[in-house]
Amino acid sequence: MGSVIWRWSRFDGLANHHLEQILQRGGFLDGDITDPEAVNRAVRVAVENPATVAELDDWAQRAANRCTGAPTSDLRLEDSIGYLTARLDAVPLTPEMIDECLRKVAAVDDQIVGAKDLPELAHPDATTTALLWRYVEARGRVLAASL
């Protein structure tokens, strides 16, 4: 828990946006991600859930990588593209798989919109731009499959 609170206190906008998503998804955050007391309460409750502990550990490691300049894909676009591509390339492509892909697209779209003001998206580098283009292509395939 201490490493999560410490990493949160570094004021890394993108990392804290991801932390907010983790805590909100689990229903742990009852305030604003910028409120130290709300974050403290949320993390104290979240660490009682083993699945959330693993996700928080992953988040803390990714946040640490960002601080040290280690390469990381913070928006996890690569993971999302792989997920969508694997589903779309499956034979047969079932209506359930298309629904899964549509939910994934909606979640990634929300994540991108929520992070739009962060430096990684406001001024994307070549790698991020290429990932965004690949995501748009996969997203288009999902939308076409759903018609």
PyMOL commands that set and color helices and strands:
alter all, ss='L'
color gray80, all
select helices_A, chain A and resi 2-8+13-25+36-46+50-68+77-88+95-114+119-122+126-145
alter helices_A, ss='H'
color red, helices_A
deselect
rebuild
show_as cartoon
